[in-house]
Amino acid sequence: MLESRLCYTPSMVVCTGGTTISINYLKKWGYIKPIPPREKLKEMYQEKKATLMRETAEELKLQQEKLKKTSENMIRGYRKHAEKPDK
């Protein structure tokens, strides 16, 4: 078992190193964007979170207004129907 692991270890190192070299090459030529620094990632997260919260609040307000109009229309229709005498 130990012998088979020793056989694969050099190939794993080559593969890992090859991946790193490939990624750096692709970054250099602009195929992969570099990962922003930690502080920039935190800032991006906070901005996106604020945007989503604002959009969600706006959507909720629109849905509440729509629900209110619908319920008012239903009540109005019910009252009109109740006021009509049966034939």
Secondary structure by P-SEA (a helix, b strand, c coil): caaaaaaaaaaaaaaaaaaaaaaaaaaaaccccccccaaaaaaaaaaaaaaaaaaaaaaaaaaaaaaaaaaaaaaaaaaaaaacccc
